[in-house]
Amino acid sequence: RAAQFAPFAALTGYGDAVEETARYTEEKLEPDADRLAELDERLCDLLQHLHEHPKVRVTYFLKDEKKAGGRYVTQSFVIKKLDTYAKTMVTEERIIPLQDIFWLERE
């Protein structure tokens, strides 16, 4: 009997839409001058040691693909390249824009 009324389900997909709207995203934080200076020092140090393929722990902002904002992710990577022209950090797994890096440290 329910099958005969299925075409009239006006709220199809409503639950998915509510879930997506309720999903939490964060705003991107703007680092202060002291943090930016420390990050610059660490990036310069990494540039000098790129031939060693250093492993770093990076906290960066990952933009959400569906809505405004995103989330902060902390992962460990082996650095393959720091592209100063494109302003990106190239790792084995992903390319991270330098402007999205909130913190990094060598392991």
N, C-alpha and C positions, 0 to 999 in steps of 0.2 A: 504494500500500500504506500509506503514512503517513496518508492521509486517513481510513482506517478506524479508526486509533487516536487521531485528533485529539480526540474527545470526552473522552478519558481524560487529557488534559494537566492534571495536578493543579497544576502550578506556573504556570498562566497568570497573567500580571501580576506575577510574582515579581521579574523584572528591574526593572520600573518601581518597585516598592516598595523594592528595594535602592538604586536610584539616588536616590530621594527621601530615604531615610534618610541616605545618604552626603553629600547636598548640604549645604554649609557655611553656617551662619548665625552671626552675631555676637551677643553680648550688648550691650544698650544701656549706654553709659558714662554715669556721672553726673558732670557737670562740677563742678569745684571752685568755691569762692566767688569767686576772682579771675576765672575765665572767665565766671561768671554775671554779675558786675558789669560786665565789658566788653561782654557781650551786651546787657545792659540799656541801657548807654550807646548802643550802635549802634542798637538798636531805637528809642530815644527820638529819635535823630538822623533815622532813617527816617520817624518820625511827622511830624516837622517839615517834611520834604521830599516827602511823599506826592503833593502836587499836581504834582510834576515827574515822577512815575512812574519812580523810580530803578531802575536795573538793579543787582542784587546777585548775588553768588556765595554760595550757601548749601550748607553741609554739614549734612545732617539724617539722622536714623535712619528708615529705611523698614521698617516691620514686615512680616514674612513672612506671607503669607496662609495657609500650610499648616502651619507648625510654629513652635515657640517661637523667639524671636530675630528677626533681620532682617539688614540691612546698612546701612552708611553710604554715602550718595550725595552727590556734589558736583555741583551744576548751577547755571547762571546763569538768572535770571528777572527779568522786569520786575514790580515790585510794583504791584498794583492797590489793595490794601487791607490794613491791619493791623487786624484785628478784636479789640479789647481785651476785649470782652465774651466772645466765644467763644474767645479766646486762640489765634487762628490767623492765619497769613500767607496772604493770597489772592493768587495769581499768575495769569498768563494760562493756565497749564497745570494747576495743581493747588492744593490747599489743604493747607498744612503746619501741624500743631499746633506752637505756639511751644515746648512742652516737648520736642519732638523735634529742635529746632535745636541743633546742636553748635557751629557757627561760621558767621559771615556777614561779608561785606565788600562795600562798594560798588565797582562797577566804573567 
